[in-house]
Amino acid sequence: MSLDRPPVPYHDLDLSEGWEQVPGGAPGVEQKMLSDVLDEEAKRGVRTRLIRFRPGTVAPDVFLHDYWEEVYLIEGTLIMGCDREGRGGSAHAAPGYACRPPGTPHGPFASPQGCLFFEIQYYA
């Protein structure tokens, strides 16, 4: 398996800046890109990023993609499987981990107090 990934030298991260709205994501879902050579057209590569949900964020959609995804919840609580308004579902407090093979539906999500997680997406 080749992930077609160049080296990324060690560097300090400033978590107070450099965040951007996740393209196509719900308001309040932000990313801090660490490395991105994921090519969804060629079906190869890998992306690593930090994702944060601002307090009160609800991501109402169910996600489905053709690459692997692993997530590690660093801090906060993420509610999984809620309804589109953020009600119901099951709450998971940090630390937590999930591995989603291609084609695994996931969401909706909510985070009343906000949360931060590390995410890696890749083709294998």
KEZATI-57418 format. One record per residue: x, y, z of N, C-alpha, C in turn; residue in three letters. Coordinates in steps of 0.1 Angstrom, whole numbers, plus 5000, padded with zeros to 4 digits. Layout:
! KEZATI-57418
XYZXYZXYZala
...
END
This chain:
! KEZATI-57418
500849885000500050005000500950125000met
500650214991501450344990500450454992ser
500750545002499950655004500350784997leu
501450774989501950884981501951014990asp
502751005000502751115010504251165012arg
504451295010505851345013506051365028pro
507251365032507551395046507051525051pro
506651535063506251665069507151675081val
507951775081508851795093508151835105pro
508651795117508051835129507951985131tyr
506852025135506652175137505652195148his
505752305155504752335165503452385159asp
502352355166501052395161500452505170leu
499952605164499252715171497752685169asp
497052635180495652605179494752725180leu
495352845182494552965183494253025169ser
494952985159494753045145494952935134glu
494652975122494752885111493652795108gly
492452815115491252735113490452795101trp
489852705094488952745083487652655083glu
486652705078485352635076485652505068gln
485152395072485352275063484452295051val
485052285039484352305026483052205026pro
481952265024480652195023480152145037gly
480952175048480552135061479552225068gly
478952185078477952265086478652385092ala
477952495094478552605102479052565115pro
480252605119480852565132481752445131gly
481852385120482752265118483952325111val
485152325118486352395112487452295111glu
488352315102489552235100490852315101gln
491852245106493252295105493952185098lys
494252215085494952115077496352095081met
496751965083498151935086498851885074leu
498251805065498851755053497651715044ser
497751745031496651705022497151675009asp
497251545006497551494993496551384989val
495351404994494251314991493651354977leu
493751264968493251294954491951204952asp
490751264954489551184953489251134939glu
489751204929489551164915490351044912glu
491651054915492550944912492550824923ala
491750854933491550754944492850704950lys
493650804955494950774961495350894971arg
496250864979496750974988496150965002gly
496451075010496051075024495951225028val
495051245037494851385043494851365058arg
495551455065495451455080495151605084thr
494251615093493751745098493251735112arg
493151845118492351865130491051915127leu
490051865133488651915131488151965145ile
487452075145486852125157485452155155arg
484552125164483252175164483152285174phe
482652395170482452505179481252465189arg
481252525201480152495210478752515203pro
477852415205476552425199476452385185gly
477452335179477452295165476652165163thr
475852165152475152045148475552025133val
476051905130476351875116475251775112ala
474151815105472951745103472951635093pro
474051625085474051525074474651395078asp
474351295070475051165071476151165060val
477351125064478451135055478750985050phe
479150985037479550855031480650885021leu
481750815022482850845012483550715009his
484350714998485050594993486450574998asp
486850645008488150635014488050595029tyr
489150545034489150515048489250635057trp
488750635069488750745078488950695092glu
489950755099490150725113490150855120glu
489450855132489250975140489650945154val
490351045160490651035175490151155181tyr
489251145190488651255198489551295209leu
490151415208491151465217490551525229ile
489551615227488851675238487451705235glu
486651715246485251755244484351625243gly
483151645239482151545237481551555223thr
481451445216480751445203479551355204leu
478451405200477151325200477051265186ile
476851135185476751065172475351005170met
474851015158473550955155472351035160gly
472551165163471451255167470551285155cys
469451355157468651395146469251525140asp
468551575130469051695123469151815131arg
468451815143468451935152469351905164glu
470051795164471051765174470451695186gly
469251645185468551575197468851425195arg
468951365207469151215207470551175204gly
470751055200472051005197472750955209gly
474050925208474850885219476050975220ser
476351015233477451105236478651025239ala
479751075233481051005235482051115239his
482651095251483651195256485051155253ala
485951245251487351225249487951155261ala
488851065258489451025245488550915239pro
488550915225487750815218488350795204gly
487950685198488550655185487550575176tyr
487550605163486750525154487550505141ala
487350395134487850365121486750325112cys
486550405101485450385092485950345078arg
485750215074486050175061485250245050pro
485750245038484950305027483550265027pro
482650355025481150325024480450315038gly
481150355049480550355062479750485064thr
478450475065477650595068477950645083pro
478050775085478350825098477750965099his
477151005110476451125113474951095114gly
474251205117474551335121475351345134pro
475951455136476851485148476351615154phe
476651625167476451745175477451755186ala
477751875190478651895201478252025209ser
477452005219476952125227478052205233pro
479052145238480152225244481352235235gln
481352175223482452185214483452065216gly
484252035206485151925207486251945196cys
487351865198488451865189488851725186leu
489051695173489651555170490551565159phe
491451465158492451435148491751345138phe
491951365125491351285115492351255104glu
492351135100493151085088492251015078ile
492351055066491550995055492550955044gln
492250835039493250775030492650665021tyr
493250645009492850535001493950425003tyr
493450305003494350185006494250084995ala
END
